[in-house]
Structure formats: structure tokens, C-alpha cells
Amino acid sequence: MNKVNTDSFFAGLLAIILLIIIAPGCKKDKDDNGNGQPPSVHPLVGTYAFIESRFNDPITVIVNGDTNHYLAGDDAYLFVGGGLLGAAPCDDAGNAALELRQNFTSYYVCVGENNEAQQGTWEYVENIALLKLNISNPANFLVNITTIELLENALNGNIPSLPMPYDTSIPVGDPLPGGGINFQTANVSVKFEKLY
């Protein structure tokens, strides 16, 4: 072999070796975000147990025929829990939880059970810390949770306009016996425990 052929041979061999080394690094993995890292998970993705709610403003509600006047700071857990998780298909209602999934769907899940049902969808408006729950099961309505505070194992916020009945013995939206519609809104604070 002469010098020109030897140099060409080694240059070609070096080019082949570089292609073998560099080419696999150029391959994009379908499960990464373009930089070799797995896609990021939205910080709100997780399963949440509803643990507390308080009225932020006074409200009057008829419960079992009795007129109840609630003040700011009074417990609103039963009203809010029924509105947010009442349609969960759980064998034990105490197991009902809310799951926010990475694909922006929200689900009723039952902790310790295999039951679940899609609640609707969710979106987060980061610049104003607003979580929108677009609920489609059991009925179509929007719940805005404002001033979201995401802690290590908790999610806190306020629902400024939670749909509520005037009279709990009549379905929300139905006519009231004395006239009007059985519908009002409540301003409440909410707390969820992040289970996982």
C-alpha cells in the first residue's frame, strides 16, 4: 500500500468509527423531551383527598327543613365534598378522591378500591394560580379554585363561586315552592391532602 492509499484508508476508517460513536447519540427517544430527559410531569398531577372547607362569606341554607345561617369560618365540608366528589363511584364514600392526570383529565378515584370514573378535565393558569375543574359528570359545570397553594403534600385554595342549593331537599336548579330557582353560590376555602 502506498502513502496516499494508507492515508485514505485510515481517514475512511476514522470516519466510520466516528459515525458509529456519534450516530446513537443523535437518535431521539420518544419518551424524552429532546434533551435526553424524561418529559416533565406537571406539579399538580396527583391524587388528592378532600380534607377541609370553610365558608369565606356568610350564607343561608335550608337543611332538613331548618334554616341555617353560616358565618365566615364555619365548616363547609359536607356541602363542598358533596359538590366535588358526590358522583364518585365508591363502595365507601369516604374513599372518594380527585385525581389530576398528566393528560389534563380529572377522575373520581376510590382509594383502596378499583372503582373510578372520569370527572372531566382540568387546566392550570399559572400566572394567576387558578385551577379550573371542567366537570362533566354528573352535570356540566366549572369549578374555579383560585389562589392555589401547592405544598409538599397539600393543595389549598379558594372557590369563590361554588354552586349551592338554597334548600338541600330540592335538586340544585329546580324551582323553589315559593318562587325562584334553588341555586346560589358560596365562597369557600378548600384543602386537599396529596396522597400520591
C-alpha positions as a printed Julia matrix, in Angstrom:
196×3 Matrix{Float64}:
   0.0    0.0    0.0
   1.36   3.41  -0.88
   1.15   6.5    1.37
  -1.9    8.05  -0.42
  -3.9    4.81  -0.17
  -2.9    4.33   3.5
  -3.96   7.88   4.4
  -7.29   7.4    2.56
  -7.85   4.07   4.25
  -7.23   5.49   7.74
  -9.34   8.6    7.02
 -12.23   6.36   5.89
 -11.82   4.09   8.91
 -11.8    7.12  11.24
 -15.0    8.45   9.59
 -16.74   5.08  10.09
 -15.66   4.92  13.76
 -16.92   8.48  14.38
 -20.27   7.63  12.76
 -20.61   4.56  14.99
 -19.86   6.66  18.09
 -21.87   9.8   17.24
 -24.95   8.36  15.45
 -26.56   6.69  18.5
 -26.32   9.98  20.4
 -28.33  11.72  17.67
 -31.24   9.3   17.98
 -34.22  10.87  19.75
 -36.0    8.79  22.34
 -39.8    9.02  22.09
 -40.01   9.25  25.89
 -37.77  12.27  26.33
 -38.26  15.99  25.82
 -35.41  16.43  23.33
 -32.57  16.72  25.84
 -32.32  13.09  26.93
 -34.51  13.69  29.99
 -37.95  12.15  30.54
 -40.85  14.54  29.9
 -41.64  16.74  32.89
 -44.72  15.99  34.96
 -46.98  18.92  35.8
 -46.63  19.72  39.54
 -50.42  19.42  40.08
 -50.6   15.86  38.73
 -51.57  13.52  41.56
 -54.34  12.08  43.7
 -55.96  14.33  46.3
 -58.19  13.59  49.28
 -60.54  16.43  50.21
 -59.92  17.21  53.9
 -61.36  20.62  54.82
 -63.53  23.52  53.69
 -64.68  26.73  55.37
 -67.12  29.42  54.3
 -65.37  32.7   53.46
 -68.64  34.69  53.5
 -71.95  34.26  55.37
 -74.6   32.12  53.66
 -78.05  30.73  54.5
 -79.04  27.15  53.57
 -82.13  25.13  54.48
 -81.09  21.68  55.71
 -83.77  19.12  56.68
 -86.35  21.91  56.88
 -84.25  24.03  59.25
 -82.89  27.39  58.13
 -79.16  27.52  58.9
 -77.13  30.73  58.87
 -73.44  30.0   58.32
 -70.81  32.62  59.13
 -67.36  33.17  57.65
 -65.1   30.49  59.11
 -67.88  27.92  59.62
 -67.39  24.37  58.38
 -68.46  23.84  54.74
 -67.04  20.33  54.34
 -70.33  18.49  53.72
 -71.54  20.97  51.1
 -68.25  21.16  49.21
 -67.4   17.44  49.47
 -70.79  16.51  48.04
 -70.4   19.0   45.2
 -66.86  17.99  44.27
 -66.85  14.24  44.95
 -70.51  13.24  45.36
 -70.55  11.46  41.97
 -67.54   9.25  42.76
 -68.47   5.57  42.18
 -67.01   4.38  45.51
 -68.37   1.49  47.58
 -67.41   3.6   50.63
 -67.98   7.35  50.07
 -65.12   8.07  52.48
 -62.68   6.65  49.92
 -63.54   9.25  47.25
 -60.63  11.3   45.94
 -59.79  13.53  42.99
 -57.06  12.54  40.53
 -55.5   15.06  38.16
 -53.77  13.18  35.33
 -50.89  14.25  33.1
 -53.18  14.31  30.03
 -55.33  17.01  31.76
 -58.24  14.71  32.53
 -59.68  14.61  36.05
 -61.04  11.43  37.62
 -63.08  10.37  40.61
 -60.99   7.61  42.18
 -61.71   5.44  45.18
 -58.71   4.9   47.47
 -58.34   1.2   48.28
 -60.94   0.26  45.66
 -60.79  -0.43  41.91
 -63.64   1.97  41.09
 -63.08   5.16  39.12
 -64.88   7.4   36.66
 -63.82  10.38  34.61
 -64.95  13.61  36.24
 -63.97  15.88  33.36
 -60.85  17.84  32.5
 -58.58  20.32  34.27
 -56.34  23.21  33.36
 -53.99  25.44  35.31
 -53.41  29.14  34.67
 -50.03  29.6   36.3
 -49.69  33.4   36.25
 -52.83  33.75  38.42
 -52.6   30.4   40.3
 -56.01  29.24  39.02
 -57.06  25.58  38.76
 -60.11  25.07  36.53
 -62.08  21.86  37.01
 -64.33  21.39  33.96
 -66.71  18.87  35.49
 -68.91  16.88  33.09
 -70.02  14.07  35.43
 -72.74  14.14  36.82
 -73.52  17.51  35.15
 -71.62  20.17  33.22
 -70.25  22.94  35.42
 -67.0   24.75  36.04
 -65.29  25.0   39.41
 -62.54  27.61  39.64
 -60.11  27.1   42.51
 -58.21  30.36  42.92
 -55.05  31.34  44.81
 -53.75  27.79  44.52
 -51.04  26.99  47.02
 -49.21  23.73  46.29
 -47.26  22.42  49.25
 -45.3   19.18  49.54
 -48.34  17.05  50.47
 -51.21  19.51  50.18
 -53.16  21.7   47.8
 -55.04  24.72  49.2
 -57.16  27.36  47.52
 -60.48  29.18  47.36
 -63.64  28.52  45.36
 -65.26  31.96  45.04
 -68.47  30.7   43.34
 -69.34  27.14  44.35
 -72.85  26.14  43.13
 -75.06  25.52  46.18
 -78.76  24.95  46.88
 -80.92  27.25  48.99
 -82.74  24.11  50.14
 -80.86  20.81  50.29
 -84.08  18.79  49.96
 -84.6   20.07  46.39
 -82.18  19.4   43.5
 -79.99  22.36  42.57
 -81.57  24.33  39.72
 -85.15  23.14  40.35
 -87.93  25.66  41.13
 -88.49  26.58  44.79
 -92.04  26.25  46.21
 -92.27  29.99  46.96
 -90.81  31.01  43.61
 -87.29  31.32  42.32
 -84.67  28.71  41.49
 -82.87  26.51  44.01
 -79.44  27.9   43.24
 -76.9   30.17  44.92
 -73.13  30.31  45.11
 -70.84  30.11  48.11
 -67.33  31.48  48.61
 -65.31  28.76  50.34
 -61.74  27.81  51.13
 -60.64  24.25  50.37
 -57.81  21.98  51.47
 -56.74  18.73  49.87
 -54.13  16.22  51.03
 -51.91  14.96  48.2
 -51.9   11.18  48.6
 -49.5   10.41  45.72
